[in-house]
Amino acid sequence: MAAALGEEAPDNEDYYGLLNVRREASQEELKAAYRRLCMLYHPDKHRDPELKSQAERLFNLVHQAYEVLSDPQTRAIYDIYGRRGLEMEGWEVVERKRTAAEIREEFERLQREREERRLQQRTNPKGTISVGIDATDLFDRYDEEYEDVPGSSFPQIEINKMHISQSIEAPLTSTDTAILSGNLSTQNGNGGGSINLALRRVTSAKGWGELEFGAGDLHGPLFGLKIFRNLTPRCFITTNCALQFSSRGIRPGLTTVLARNLDKNTMGYLQWRWGIQSAMNTSIVRDTKSSHLTLAMQLGIPHSFMMVSYQHKFQDEDQTRVKGSLKVGFFGTIVEYGAERKISRHSVLGATVSVGVPQGVSLKIKLNRASQTYFFPVHLTDQLLPSAVFYATVGPLVIYFAMHRLVIKPYLRAQKERELEKQRESTASDILQKKQEAEAAVRLMQESVRRIIEAEEARMGLIVVNAWYGKFVNDNSRKNEKVKVIDVTVPLQCLVKDSKLILTEASKAGLPGFYDPCVGEEKSLKVLYQFRGVLHQVMSADNEALRIPKQSHRIDADG
């Protein structure tokens, strides 16, 4: 449909930016912006054949943008899918008589269905690798007894246990899923493994059921049944029944969990477990944007305990979290504290120090990479030694900051440069076209800008002295980076009306006479302008709204 309007716009064309209007702009605002640009680009205003051809192309783009945005139905489709939605032949997706809100809902539904089909084609693999390390020889040595043993001068660090588990999901139908999982474990020279197959069926919007079959060399065959059911919009129940067959007979087990939303951020849980390790457990979990709190209490055989755990979430780019917990029970007391941080797009690194009686001191390091988890529990000592606690706390911090500065940061910087280079190569032809359009638009604006400047000078109004758009480097730490800016003095002056310049919250690369000089990089707009004979200056972020003149932009003559 969009192509039928004449000159075809690029797929990434920003119609709102082209007209310099807000995404919430009214029909009156659209019409005013459209008329202004039509007067600027109308082919009949230019006699030169080359300028006339350029004006005709830009005029068609403006007309195409207005045609789409002025129709509530096509505007709704464009807002959700961009030009791709407008190019669907025959309008099979929606009925023309539907409202804009209904069109949005229909497109969102179709998008969800496509996403579901795409997810069904994935196996969704998940895995965990755990390597237990015994480093107690670092702190609990008996030097007197082993002075004459060769190699006894070096602490012995051993791997005493390992665990590997993996699972994959295979959607069979829209409601049925098969889950295959397996694990291998070894500890102090003894080990074993098992394999499980689960078949899950979604019975309704309120629940699902799952059958599980398993076998292993440490335990006999396993048969299990798991049922989930929403009782009310705020309450659900999960029941898991299992029969474990072994040489000692059949061992039945039953676990039931009842959960309820106490408020928007808080869940309450009641759990009853009957079988080999019978217990009753109650917990309250509160999860907000900035924190996560868990309170739990359990009465059972062999363990009964009380626990409180708190996690603070920093709202930074690296999603840093610090956490601490206290657990008291018949087995003793355990205090844990630690932190985790995002080190790349798909990786999160965390470390936790565990100090307990009689457990001693341990350091647990965990790396989550996409759907894979790597876990390294390091047991340092069976005693409460301040030196072990100190090294378990300070050591990971020193290593992390050294690795982050010397390895992670340079790697991420190089990765970002490679992605930017790839993006520049893929968009090179589009950027060249946009640059040619911008240069043509500037040539077409010359006469209009001359008249605007004359009118503004007569009233001591707003005159753009210089304007630049692109990447500015002001930080001394980035002085080696290249400045990439373009002169946009003429396009900005052309947008001045009644001694005012108003830019909306959108990328300025879509404005008439603009283009993106540094794809994928942070951009700004720097404007030096004169108002009432006084110089003003302002720098605005790419997607930041800008309104000038302003008193705060005034350049102090004494400075």
C-alpha positions as CSV (number, residue, x, y, z in Angstrom):
1,M,0.0,0.0,0.0
2,A,2.8,2.5,1.0
3,A,4.6,1.8,-2.3
4,A,1.5,2.8,-4.3
5,L,2.0,6.4,-3.2
6,G,4.9,7.0,-5.5
7,E,8.5,7.0,-4.2
8,E,9.1,4.1,-1.9
9,A,10.6,5.0,1.5
10,P,13.3,2.9,3.1
11,D,12.2,0.2,5.5
12,N,13.5,2.2,8.5
13,E,12.0,5.5,7.5
14,D,10.7,7.4,10.5
15,Y,7.5,9.2,9.4
16,Y,7.1,11.1,12.6
17,G,10.7,12.4,12.4
18,L,10.3,13.3,8.8
19,L,7.3,15.5,9.7
20,N,8.9,16.6,13.0
21,V,5.9,15.7,15.1
22,R,5.3,13.8,18.3
23,R,4.1,10.2,18.1
24,E,0.9,11.5,19.9
25,A,0.5,14.3,17.4
26,S,-3.1,15.3,16.6
27,Q,-4.6,15.6,13.1
28,E,-4.2,19.3,13.2
29,E,-0.5,19.1,14.1
30,L,0.1,16.5,11.3
31,K,-1.7,18.8,8.8
32,A,0.3,21.9,9.8
33,A,3.6,20.0,9.5
34,Y,2.6,18.5,6.2
35,R,1.6,21.9,4.7
36,R,4.9,23.4,5.8
37,L,7.0,20.7,4.1
38,C,4.8,20.8,1.0
39,M,5.5,24.4,0.6
40,L,9.2,23.7,1.0
41,Y,9.4,20.7,-1.4
42,H,6.7,21.4,-4.0
43,P,8.3,20.7,-7.4
44,D,6.6,23.6,-9.1
45,K,8.7,26.0,-7.0
46,H,11.9,24.9,-8.6
47,R,13.0,25.6,-12.2
48,D,16.3,23.9,-12.2
49,P,15.7,20.3,-13.6
50,E,18.0,18.7,-11.0
51,L,16.4,20.5,-8.0
52,K,13.0,19.9,-9.4
53,S,13.7,16.1,-9.6
54,Q,15.0,16.1,-6.0
55,A,12.1,18.2,-4.8
56,E,9.6,15.8,-6.4
57,R,11.2,12.8,-4.6
58,L,11.2,14.5,-1.2
59,F,7.6,15.8,-1.8
60,N,6.5,12.2,-2.5
61,L,8.1,11.0,0.8
62,V,6.4,13.7,2.8
63,H,3.1,12.9,1.1
64,Q,3.5,9.2,1.8
65,A,4.3,9.9,5.5
66,Y,1.2,12.1,5.8
67,E,-1.0,9.7,4.0
68,V,-0.1,6.9,6.5
69,L,-0.3,9.0,9.7
70,S,-3.4,10.8,8.8
71,D,-5.4,7.6,8.6
72,P,-6.1,6.2,12.1
73,Q,-6.0,2.6,10.8
74,T,-2.8,2.7,8.8
75,R,-1.2,4.8,11.6
76,A,-2.1,2.1,14.1
77,I,-0.4,-0.6,11.9
78,Y,2.6,1.6,11.3
79,D,3.0,2.3,15.1
80,I,3.3,-1.5,15.8
81,Y,5.0,-2.9,12.7
82,G,6.4,0.0,10.8
83,R,6.3,-0.2,7.0
84,R,6.3,-4.0,7.0
85,G,2.7,-4.0,8.3
86,L,1.7,-1.6,5.5
87,E,3.1,-3.9,2.8
88,M,0.8,-6.8,3.6
89,E,-1.1,-7.5,0.4
90,G,-4.9,-7.5,0.5
91,W,-5.1,-6.4,4.1
92,E,-5.9,-10.0,5.1
93,V,-4.8,-9.3,8.7
94,V,-7.5,-6.8,9.8
95,E,-10.9,-5.5,8.7
96,R,-10.8,-1.9,7.5
97,K,-13.8,-1.0,9.6
98,R,-12.0,-1.8,12.9
99,T,-10.9,1.0,15.2
100,A,-7.2,1.8,15.9
101,A,-7.3,0.1,19.3
102,E,-8.8,-3.1,17.8
103,I,-6.1,-3.1,15.1
104,R,-3.4,-2.8,17.7
105,E,-4.9,-5.7,19.7
106,E,-5.1,-7.8,16.5
107,F,-1.5,-7.2,15.5
108,E,-0.3,-7.9,19.1
109,R,-2.3,-11.2,19.1
110,L,-0.7,-12.2,15.7
111,Q,2.7,-11.3,17.0
112,R,2.2,-13.5,20.1
113,E,1.1,-16.4,18.0
114,R,4.2,-16.1,15.8
115,E,6.4,-15.9,18.9
116,E,4.7,-19.1,20.3
117,R,5.3,-21.0,17.0
118,R,8.9,-19.9,17.0
119,L,9.4,-21.0,20.6
120,Q,7.8,-24.3,19.9
121,Q,10.5,-25.0,17.3
122,R,13.2,-24.6,19.9
123,T,14.4,-27.4,22.2
124,N,15.2,-24.9,25.0
125,P,18.3,-26.7,26.4
126,K,19.3,-26.1,30.0
127,G,22.3,-27.4,31.8
128,T,24.3,-27.2,35.0
129,I,28.0,-28.1,35.7
130,S,29.1,-28.2,39.3
131,V,32.7,-28.8,40.3
132,G,33.4,-29.1,44.1
133,I,36.9,-28.1,45.2
134,D,38.5,-29.1,48.5
135,A,41.0,-26.3,49.5
136,T,41.1,-27.0,53.2
137,D,44.8,-27.7,53.0
138,L,45.3,-23.9,52.5
139,F,44.2,-23.2,56.1
140,D,44.1,-26.6,58.0
141,R,47.7,-27.9,57.5
142,Y,49.7,-30.2,59.8
143,D,53.1,-29.0,58.8
144,E,54.9,-30.8,61.7
145,E,53.8,-34.3,60.6
146,Y,54.6,-33.9,56.9
147,E,57.9,-32.0,56.9
148,D,59.7,-35.0,55.3
149,V,57.1,-35.9,52.7
150,P,58.1,-34.9,49.2
151,G,55.9,-32.1,47.8
152,S,54.4,-31.4,51.2
153,S,55.5,-27.8,51.1
154,F,52.7,-27.0,48.6
155,P,49.0,-27.1,49.7
156,Q,47.0,-29.8,48.1
157,I,43.8,-28.6,46.3
158,E,41.6,-31.4,45.0
159,I,38.4,-31.8,43.1
160,N,36.3,-34.0,45.3
161,K,32.9,-34.0,43.5
162,M,31.3,-33.2,40.2
163,H,27.8,-33.0,38.9
164,I,26.5,-32.5,35.4
165,S,22.9,-32.2,34.4
166,Q,21.2,-31.4,31.1
167,S,17.6,-31.1,29.9
168,I,15.9,-30.3,26.6
169,E,12.3,-29.5,25.8
170,A,10.5,-30.7,22.7
171,P,7.1,-29.3,21.9
172,L,4.9,-32.0,20.4
173,T,1.7,-30.0,19.9
174,S,0.4,-26.6,21.1
175,T,-0.5,-28.2,24.4
176,D,1.9,-31.2,24.8
177,T,5.6,-31.0,25.6
178,A,8.2,-33.7,26.2
179,I,11.1,-33.0,28.6
180,L,14.2,-35.2,28.5
181,S,16.8,-34.8,31.3
182,G,19.8,-36.6,32.7
183,N,22.5,-36.2,35.2
184,L,25.9,-37.7,36.2
185,S,27.4,-37.3,39.7
186,T,30.7,-38.4,41.3
187,Q,32.1,-37.8,44.8
188,N,35.3,-39.1,46.3
189,G,35.6,-41.8,43.6
190,N,32.0,-43.0,43.7
191,G,29.4,-41.9,41.2
192,G,26.3,-42.6,39.2
193,G,23.7,-41.1,37.0
194,S,20.0,-41.1,36.0
195,I,17.8,-40.3,33.1
196,N,14.2,-38.9,33.2
197,L,11.5,-38.4,30.7
198,A,8.5,-36.1,31.5
199,L,5.4,-35.6,29.3
200,R,3.5,-32.3,30.1
201,R,0.0,-31.4,28.9
202,V,-1.7,-28.1,29.3
203,T,-5.3,-29.1,30.1
204,S,-6.7,-25.6,30.3
205,A,-5.8,-22.0,30.9
206,K,-5.9,-22.8,34.7
207,G,-3.7,-25.8,34.9
208,W,-1.5,-28.6,33.5
209,G,-0.4,-32.1,34.3
210,E,2.9,-33.9,34.0
211,L,3.9,-37.6,34.0
212,E,7.5,-38.5,34.8
213,F,9.5,-41.7,34.2
214,G,13.0,-42.2,35.4
215,A,15.8,-44.8,35.9
216,G,19.3,-44.7,37.3
217,D,22.1,-46.9,38.7
218,L,21.9,-45.4,42.2
219,H,18.1,-45.7,42.5
220,G,15.6,-47.9,40.8
221,P,12.9,-46.9,38.4
222,L,10.8,-43.8,39.3
223,F,7.2,-43.0,38.4
224,G,5.8,-39.5,39.2
225,L,2.8,-37.4,38.6
226,K,2.7,-33.6,39.0
227,I,-0.4,-31.4,38.8
228,F,-0.6,-27.6,38.7
229,R,-3.9,-25.8,39.1
230,N,-5.0,-22.1,39.5
231,L,-7.6,-22.1,42.2
232,T,-8.4,-18.4,42.0
233,P,-6.7,-15.5,40.1
234,R,-4.4,-15.0,43.2
235,C,-4.0,-18.6,44.4
236,F,-2.6,-21.8,42.9
237,I,-1.7,-25.3,44.1
238,T,1.0,-27.8,43.0
239,T,1.0,-31.5,43.9
240,N,3.8,-33.9,43.1
241,C,3.4,-37.7,43.8
242,A,6.3,-40.1,43.3
243,L,7.0,-43.8,43.6
244,Q,10.6,-44.8,43.9
245,F,11.3,-48.5,43.3
246,S,14.4,-50.0,44.8
247,S,15.8,-53.3,46.3
248,R,14.4,-52.2,49.7
249,G,10.9,-51.9,48.3
250,I,8.7,-49.1,47.1
251,R,9.3,-45.6,48.6
252,P,6.3,-43.3,48.1
253,G,6.6,-39.5,48.3
254,L,4.1,-36.7,48.2
255,T,4.8,-32.9,48.0
256,T,2.0,-30.3,48.0
257,V,2.6,-26.5,47.7
258,L,-0.2,-23.9,48.2
259,A,0.7,-20.4,47.1
260,R,-1.2,-17.1,47.2
261,N,-0.5,-13.5,46.1
262,L,-0.6,-11.4,49.3
263,D,-0.2,-8.2,47.3
264,K,1.3,-7.1,44.0
265,N,4.9,-7.9,45.0
266,T,4.4,-10.5,47.7
267,M,3.8,-14.3,47.6
268,G,3.1,-16.6,50.5
269,Y,3.8,-20.4,50.3
270,L,2.8,-23.4,52.4
271,Q,4.5,-26.7,51.6
272,W,3.9,-30.2,53.0
273,R,6.3,-33.0,52.1
274,W,5.7,-36.6,53.1
275,G,8.1,-39.5,52.5
276,I,11.8,-40.0,53.1
277,Q,12.4,-36.5,54.4
278,S,9.0,-35.4,55.7
279,A,8.6,-31.7,56.5
280,M,6.3,-28.7,56.7
281,N,7.5,-25.4,55.3
282,T,6.1,-21.9,55.2
283,S,7.7,-18.9,53.4
284,I,6.9,-15.3,52.4
285,V,8.7,-13.9,49.3
286,R,8.6,-10.2,48.5
287,D,10.1,-9.2,45.1
288,T,10.2,-5.6,44.0
289,K,12.2,-3.7,41.4
290,S,15.0,-2.8,43.9
291,S,14.9,-5.7,46.4
292,H,14.1,-9.4,47.1
293,L,13.2,-10.6,50.6
294,T,12.5,-14.2,51.7
295,L,11.4,-15.3,55.2
296,A,11.1,-19.1,55.7
297,M,10.5,-21.6,58.5
298,Q,10.6,-25.4,58.3
299,L,9.7,-28.2,60.7
300,G,10.8,-31.6,59.6
301,I,12.9,-34.7,59.7
302,P,15.9,-34.5,59.8
303,H,16.2,-30.7,59.4
304,S,14.2,-27.9,61.0
305,F,15.3,-24.3,60.5
306,M,14.4,-20.6,60.2
307,M,15.9,-18.4,57.4
308,V,15.9,-14.8,56.4
309,S,17.4,-13.7,53.1
310,Y,17.6,-10.2,51.5
311,Q,18.9,-9.1,48.1
312,H,19.3,-5.5,46.9
313,K,19.1,-4.8,43.2
314,F,21.0,-1.8,41.9
315,Q,19.5,0.0,39.0
316,D,22.7,0.2,37.0
317,E,23.7,-1.0,33.5
318,D,25.4,-4.1,34.9
319,Q,22.4,-5.2,37.0
320,T,24.5,-5.4,40.2
321,R,23.0,-7.3,43.1
322,V,24.2,-7.7,46.7
323,K,22.7,-10.3,49.0
324,G,22.9,-11.7,52.5
325,S,21.1,-14.5,54.4
326,L,21.0,-16.1,57.9
327,K,19.9,-19.7,58.5
328,V,19.5,-21.2,61.9
329,G,18.5,-24.8,62.6
330,F,19.2,-28.1,64.3
331,F,22.2,-28.5,62.0
332,G,23.8,-25.3,63.2
333,T,24.0,-21.7,61.9
334,I,25.0,-20.4,58.5
335,V,25.6,-16.8,57.4
336,E,26.0,-16.1,53.7
337,Y,26.8,-12.9,51.8
338,G,27.7,-12.2,48.2
339,A,27.1,-10.3,45.0
340,E,26.5,-10.9,41.4
341,R,26.9,-8.7,38.3
342,K,26.3,-8.9,34.6
343,I,29.6,-9.1,32.7
344,S,28.3,-9.4,29.2
345,R,25.1,-9.5,27.3
346,H,24.3,-13.1,28.2
347,S,26.6,-13.7,31.2
348,V,26.1,-13.1,35.0
349,L,29.0,-13.8,37.4
350,G,28.3,-14.2,41.2
351,A,30.2,-15.1,44.3
352,T,28.9,-16.0,47.8
353,V,30.8,-16.5,51.0
354,S,29.3,-19.1,53.4
355,V,30.3,-19.0,57.1
356,G,28.7,-21.7,59.3
357,V,29.0,-23.8,62.5
358,P,29.9,-26.6,62.1
359,Q,30.2,-26.3,58.3
360,G,33.2,-23.9,58.3
361,V,34.0,-21.4,55.5
362,S,33.2,-21.9,51.8
363,L,33.4,-19.8,48.7
364,K,30.8,-20.4,46.0
365,I,31.3,-19.0,42.5
366,K,28.6,-19.2,39.9
367,L,28.5,-18.2,36.3
368,N,25.3,-18.1,34.3
369,R,25.8,-18.1,30.6
370,A,22.5,-18.0,28.7
371,S,20.7,-21.2,29.9
372,Q,23.8,-22.8,31.2
373,T,25.0,-22.6,34.8
374,Y,28.6,-23.3,36.0
375,F,28.9,-23.7,39.8
376,F,32.2,-24.0,41.7
377,P,31.8,-24.5,45.5
378,V,35.2,-24.2,47.2
379,H,35.5,-25.5,50.7
380,L,38.2,-23.6,52.5
381,T,38.1,-24.8,56.1
382,D,36.1,-26.7,58.6
383,Q,36.8,-24.1,61.3
384,L,35.8,-20.5,61.8
385,L,39.1,-18.9,60.8
386,P,39.2,-15.1,60.3
387,S,41.9,-15.5,57.7
388,A,39.7,-17.8,55.6
389,V,36.8,-15.4,55.8
390,F,39.1,-12.5,54.8
391,Y,40.6,-14.2,51.8
392,A,37.2,-15.6,50.7
393,T,35.8,-12.0,50.7
394,V,38.7,-9.9,49.4
395,G,40.2,-12.5,46.9
396,P,37.3,-12.7,44.5
397,L,36.9,-8.9,44.6
398,V,40.5,-8.3,43.6
399,I,40.4,-10.9,40.9
400,Y,37.1,-9.6,39.5
401,F,38.2,-6.0,39.3
402,A,41.6,-7.0,37.7
403,M,39.9,-9.3,35.2
404,H,37.2,-6.7,34.5
405,R,39.8,-4.0,33.7
406,L,42.3,-6.1,31.9
407,V,40.1,-8.7,30.1
408,I,36.4,-8.2,30.2
409,K,36.2,-4.4,29.4
410,P,38.7,-4.6,26.5
411,Y,36.8,-7.7,25.1
412,L,33.4,-5.9,25.4
413,R,34.8,-2.8,23.7
414,A,36.2,-4.8,20.8
415,Q,33.0,-6.8,20.5
416,K,31.0,-3.5,20.4
417,E,33.3,-2.2,17.7
418,R,32.9,-5.3,15.6
419,E,29.1,-5.1,15.9
420,L,29.2,-1.4,15.0
421,E,31.4,-2.1,12.0
422,K,29.0,-4.9,10.9
423,Q,26.0,-2.6,11.3
424,R,27.8,0.1,9.3
425,E,28.5,-2.3,6.5
426,S,24.9,-3.6,6.4
427,T,23.4,-0.1,6.4
428,A,26.0,1.6,4.1
429,S,23.7,1.8,1.1
430,D,20.8,3.2,3.1
431,I,23.0,5.8,4.8
432,L,24.4,6.9,1.5
433,Q,20.8,7.3,0.2
434,K,19.8,9.2,3.3
435,K,22.9,11.4,2.9
436,Q,22.0,12.2,-0.7
437,E,18.4,13.0,0.4
438,A,19.7,15.3,3.1
439,E,22.0,17.2,0.8
440,A,19.2,17.6,-1.7
441,A,16.9,18.8,1.0
442,V,19.5,21.4,2.1
443,R,19.8,22.7,-1.4
444,L,16.0,23.0,-1.7
445,M,15.8,24.8,1.7
446,Q,18.3,27.6,0.7
447,E,15.7,30.1,-0.6
448,S,13.3,29.4,2.3
449,V,16.1,29.8,4.9
450,R,17.1,33.1,3.3
451,R,13.5,34.5,3.7
452,I,13.3,33.1,7.3
453,I,16.6,34.8,8.3
454,E,15.5,38.1,6.8
455,A,12.3,37.9,8.8
456,E,14.0,36.9,12.0
457,E,16.7,39.6,11.7
458,A,14.0,42.2,11.2
459,R,12.4,41.3,14.6
460,M,15.6,40.5,16.4
461,G,14.4,36.9,16.6
462,L,16.0,33.5,16.4
463,I,18.9,32.9,14.1
464,V,20.9,29.7,14.0
465,V,24.5,30.6,13.8
466,N,25.9,27.1,13.7
467,A,24.5,23.6,14.4
468,W,26.2,20.2,14.4
469,Y,24.7,16.7,14.8
470,G,26.6,13.5,15.5
471,K,29.2,12.1,17.9
472,F,31.0,14.6,20.1
473,V,34.0,13.6,22.2
474,N,34.4,15.7,25.4
475,D,35.7,13.1,27.8
476,N,39.5,13.1,28.1
477,S,39.4,9.3,28.5
478,R,37.9,9.1,25.0
479,K,40.2,11.7,23.3
480,N,41.5,9.1,20.8
481,E,38.0,8.5,19.4
482,K,37.1,10.3,16.2
483,V,34.5,13.1,16.1
484,K,31.8,12.4,13.6
485,V,29.4,15.3,13.0
486,I,27.5,17.0,10.2
487,D,26.6,20.6,9.7
488,V,22.8,21.0,10.2
489,T,22.6,24.8,10.4
490,V,20.4,25.2,7.3
491,P,17.9,22.4,8.2
492,L,17.4,23.8,11.8
493,Q,16.9,27.3,10.6
494,C,14.3,26.1,8.2
495,L,12.3,24.7,11.1
496,V,12.2,28.0,12.9
497,K,8.8,29.5,13.1
498,D,7.8,32.7,14.9
499,S,11.2,32.9,16.6
500,K,10.8,29.4,18.0
501,L,12.3,26.0,17.3
502,I,10.7,22.9,18.7
503,L,12.0,19.3,18.2
504,T,10.2,16.3,19.5
505,E,11.4,13.2,21.5
506,A,12.7,11.2,18.5
507,S,16.0,10.6,16.8
508,K,16.9,13.7,15.0
509,A,18.4,11.6,12.1
510,G,14.9,11.5,10.6
511,L,14.5,15.3,10.4
512,P,14.5,16.9,6.9
513,G,18.1,17.7,5.9
514,F,19.6,15.3,8.6
515,Y,21.1,11.8,8.3
516,D,22.9,9.5,10.7
517,P,26.7,10.2,10.5
518,C,27.7,7.4,13.0
519,V,25.3,4.4,12.9
520,G,24.9,2.7,16.3
521,E,26.8,5.3,18.3
522,E,25.6,7.9,20.8
523,K,24.7,11.2,19.1
524,S,24.0,14.7,20.2
525,L,22.8,18.0,18.7
526,K,24.9,21.1,19.4
527,V,23.3,24.5,18.5
528,L,24.8,28.0,18.7
529,Y,22.1,30.5,18.1
530,Q,21.4,34.2,18.4
531,F,18.2,35.6,20.0
532,R,17.6,39.3,20.5
533,G,21.2,40.0,19.6
534,V,22.6,37.7,22.3
535,L,24.4,34.4,21.7
536,H,23.0,31.2,23.2
537,Q,24.3,27.6,23.1
538,V,22.8,24.2,23.9
539,M,23.7,20.6,23.5
540,S,20.8,18.0,23.4
541,A,20.8,14.2,23.3
542,D,19.6,12.5,20.2
543,N,16.2,11.4,21.5
544,E,15.7,14.4,23.8
545,A,13.0,17.0,23.1
546,L,14.4,20.5,22.5
547,R,12.7,23.9,22.7
548,I,14.6,27.1,22.0
549,P,15.1,29.9,22.8
550,K,15.6,29.5,26.5
551,Q,17.2,31.8,29.1
552,S,19.3,28.9,30.4
553,H,21.1,28.6,27.0
554,R,22.4,32.2,27.2
555,I,26.2,32.5,27.0
556,D,27.5,34.7,29.8
557,A,29.4,37.6,28.2
558,D,31.6,37.8,31.3
559,G,32.6,34.2,31.0
